[in-house]
Amino acid sequence: MKKNTTLPLFSAYELDSRFYDELFKKNNELREVYKTLYNLFGSYSVSEFDRLNKQAKDSFFNLGITFQVYGEKEVKEQIFPFDLFPRIINNKEWTKLEKGVLQRSKALNLFLWDLYHDQKIIKQGIVPEDLIKSSANFLPEMVGLNPSGGIYNHISGTDLIKHSDGEYYVLEDNIRCPSGVSYVVGNRNAVKHALFGVFNQYNAHTVVDYGARLLETMESVKPKGVDAPVCVIITPGVYNSAYYEHSFLAKQMGVVLVEGRDLFVDNGFVYMRTIHGPEKVDVIYRRVDDLFIDPLVFRKDSLLGVPGLFSVYKKGNVTLVNAPGTGVADDKAVYTYMPEIIKYYLDEEPILNNVHTYHCSRKNELSYVLDNIDKLVIKPVDESGGYGISIGNRLTKEEIEIVKKTIKAEPRKYIAQPIMSLSTHPTYIDEDESFDPRHVDLRTFTLLGKDTDFVLKGGLTRVALKKGNLVVNSSQGGGSKDTWVLKK
């Protein structure tokens, strides 16, 4: 249904009653929180807005806000696609979201402690033992280790969608190495630069304090006996898809960005090579995967890690953020037990609902999935970035048969979810020179430290730029928006 409007930038805006549109209600009435924004955008001519849109893209280019896309034959560096029309979340809605994602992060941290210690949740039959033992991300080397401050998932990224019923649902938890927060800050800076007058019409929380809060979190989990911890970020290097974020966060926190070759172990401590000689390092925010952090313990062919690093970690002489082995808790099969995990450790009902999920290792659920693939989204439990996803109603009969064979070969590796109706949000389409609804989700960022926690008041609203597409990941052609959380 086309929305009738005299505003040139919204002349082609088409509502689809199957989805929750965040700009318009089903009766075509503007939602109250967007009225000022809509009118301000509507005052621009197409040529004026094209100029502003180009300025915003140029600012991303000049600041080097990019990511790497890995194809079959080549690696491409691309400017991160960005849409100038921000998403607005009112204070009441945000309060529930913030409490919900913090609840999940705390429960997951307690879950991880239990898994690597007494495993009470397994012994009491709440989470199956084989689910954990069969997880590629469970690290036996972490059993019995006590991370500083008792924190495993210092940084969590929770992916949420707003369904057609107007409620938020959690799609997945990301606690291995959640990325994207640099784009949150980049989006805000671009909007304020291009649309300063528009931004000032709203009283939105800042997002530029994330770096300071992250540093505070890292310092809170310093090793015992350290007064003024030296913190660093370790990166796989400039060819990593998230290198821009690694360098951005290092600058935001005022810490050194290092590669594995810049660190070494001596006499039970980690040191950084500097022009002034070795400097002891106390806290490492690692953007290097578990199996690559120490070739003496994990992958012997790794050139990304630091030989001996894990032995220093075991002694408590360095803190790793996030802790190794956290990936077992963001396994998408473990996600199916999150309501039980929250109740078990916190004695609370979940504030945010899961999307109903079928785990293919359960025989009755496998049978249902195989019979109903055309109605489901199939996801590998250990992939990220939108890779490996199959959306049933987009598949041919031949492709469905291939997916069935793949699932049956390794049922443990796959979960399935109903095809959720992600909300739509106005997004500027260059070729049409107008706004049109596109599907969005939201990644929030939560920090846990010793006796401290923080949820960034805003998040990464990701946009599926292709019409009708439900996959929002940048690696799959998605973009992003600034997210305004209102103070009142």
Helices and strands as residue ranges (DSSP letters): G 8-10, G 32-34, H 35-42, H 46-63, E 66-70, E 75-79, E 82-89, H 91-115, H 120-123, H 129-133, G 140-142, G 148-150, E 155-162, E 168-174, H 181-194, H 196-199, H 210-220, E 231-234, H 243-253, E 256-258, G 260-262, E 263-266, E 269-272, E 279-281, E 283-286, G 290-292, H 309-315, E 319-321, G 326-329, G 334-337, H 338-346, E 353-354, E 358-359, H 363-371, G 373-375, E 376-380, E 390-391, G 392-394, H 397-409, G 411-413, E 414-418, E 424-429, G 430-432, E 434-449, E 452-455, E 460-463, G 474-476, E 479-485
